Amino acid sequence: MTELAAQIAQAREALGLSQAQLARKAHTSQQQIHRLESGAIAHSRVLPRIAAILGLDISARENPLVPLNSIEFGPLISIYATELAEGDTMIVRMDQPIGRLPAPNAATPGTYAFYTPGDSMAPVVRPGNLLIASPQLPVGHFDLAVFQRADGVAWLGEFTGYNPTSWQLKVYGPEPRAITLDRQEWKTRHRVWIRYT
């Protein structure tokens, strides 16, 4: 059992939660919790949610993100500025690119990138991470996604659902909270598919 696996199991037990109860809260399966606690897997896209539920700080652990020097790059893609707004929530300024950088070879047409300022999306995204988003990939529940308005302003959040009139997402900032965006105003959504250190 790894140190992280032990921390997850101890924190869950200290809160009096079963693996199944934690799985429901984290929107995953009991089997996923079991695999994390047994050390069978060390990384999972639900790990930041589990850590937040259990009150664990996973920022100091070995970074599960891809180091930039470990992949091959292809054509150039645009990189956009980001800023903090509305309670330290990150927004992306899509109206004017601030530069270009080589794209991963697997990039699809329209792929773009942006850096994360501060800890606006911690623990899901760490300060200074480079995020790469694609308009070609579908956005599924609990994917990290960019929701864009016609004026180029975009929110970054974890997609949690929708109805005929709105998108629901979770943003982290200093405190995790739910955000609802009007689908008529925020018509575009793109999946973040790579996070680099």
N, C-alpha and C positions, 0 to 999 in steps of 0.2 A: 504494500500500500504506500502511495506517495504521500508527501507532506500535505499537498493540496487535498488529496482524497480524504485524509484524516481530518483536516480542518472542516471540510464540508460535512462529514458524518457527525463530528462533535458539535458543530454549530446547529445542525438540524435537530439532533437529539436534545441539545440545551433548550431549544424552543419548543420541544415536545411535539415535533412534527414527524409523521411517518414519511417514508419515501414517497408514497402515493400522494400524500397531502402536499408535500413540497413540489412534486411534479405538477399537480393541478395549479398551484400558485405561479409556477414558472412556465406554464403552458408547454409542457413537454411530457414525456412518458416516464413511468416509474422505472422502466428498464434503463433509461438514460441516466437517471439519478443513481441507480445501482452501479452502472458502468463507471460513472465518475467517482463514486465512493470506493469502489473496489480497485481503482487505479487502472482499469482496463482501457480507459481513454483518458487523455490528459487535456484535450481541447474540445470545446463544443461551442456552437454559436449561442447556446442558452446559458453558458457559464456566467456571463456578466449579470444576467437576470437572477440566477441562483445566488450569486454573491451578494447582490443588492438585497434580496429577500432575507438572507441569513446574516447580513451586516458584516460580511467579510471584505477586507481590503485586498484585492488581488492585483493592484497596480504594481507591486514590487516583485511579483513572481516572474518567472521567465516569460518574456513576451511571445504570445502565440502568433503574432503578426509576421508577415513575410519581410525579411530584410531586403532593401532595395538592390543590394549587390548580388542577390541570389537568383535573379531571373533575367531572361533575355528581353530586349525591348525592340519595338518596331517603329512605325511612323510617329510624328509629333501629334500631341493632343493639346487642347487649350487647358490652362489652369486658371481658376477664378478666385477672386478674393472672398474672404469670409469676415464676418463681424459678429459681435455679440449684441443681442437686443432682447428686450422683453424678459427681464429676469435672468440674464446670462444665457439665454437660448441662442444657439448658433443659427445664423442665416447665411446663405450663399448669395453673393452679388453676381448674377448671371448676365448682367447687361454688358459688361466689358471684361474680356479676358486680361489677365495681368502678365501672361507669359505663355510659353509652350514648353512641353517636356516630352521625352520619348514615351510612347505607350507600351504596355505589355503586348507581346506578340498576339495574345488571344483577344485583344481589344476589338469591339464591334464598331461599326460606323456611328459617329456621334458621341463616342466616349469622351469624357472630360474628367478633370481632377480638381481638387481643392484641399487646402490644409485646414486642420482644426485648430482654432484658437482656444487658449485656456482649457479649462476642464468642463466645457459646456455640455459634453455628452459622456463624461466619465460615469461609470466604468466601461461603457460600451466602446468608446473611442477615447484614446489618450491624447493629451495636448501634443500638437505637432505632427500627428499622424497624417499621412497623405491618403486621401480617399479617392477612389476612382469609381465613377458612376457611368452607367450605360442606359440609354433610352431604348435599347433593343431587348433588354432582358425583362421578363415579367417580375412584378413585385408581389411577393407572397406575404402572408401574415408573419409578423415578427422579423421581416427583413428590414435592414437599415435602408432608408430611401430619401430622395430629394423630391419635395413637392414644390412645383414652380408656378409662379404667377406670370401673366403676360408682360409685366414691366421688368422682368428679369430677377425679381426677388424670389428666393427659394428658402424653404424650411428644411432642416435635416431632422429626421425623427425615425423612430421604430414604428413601422406600419402595423396597426393593431386591428383595423377593420374599416368598414364603410357601410353607408346606406345610400339610398337614391340621391340625397342632397349633400352628403359630407364625407370626408375622409377622417378617420380617427387615427391618431398617432400618439406615441409616448415620447416625450423629450425629458432629458435628465437634468441639465443645469445644476444648480445647487440642490434642488429637490426634484425627484421624478414627478411628473405630472402628465395628465392626459390633455391633448390639444385636439380641437375639432376645426377642420378647415373646410370652407364652402367649396364644393366641387365645381361650381360655375366660375369661381374666382381662381382656384388653384387646379387648373385643368390637367397639368402635366405631372407625372411622377416617374422617377428613374431609380432603378435599384443600384445601391452601392454594392459593388461586387468584390472589391479588393481594398484592404487596409494595409498600408505599409508603414513601417517604423521609420 
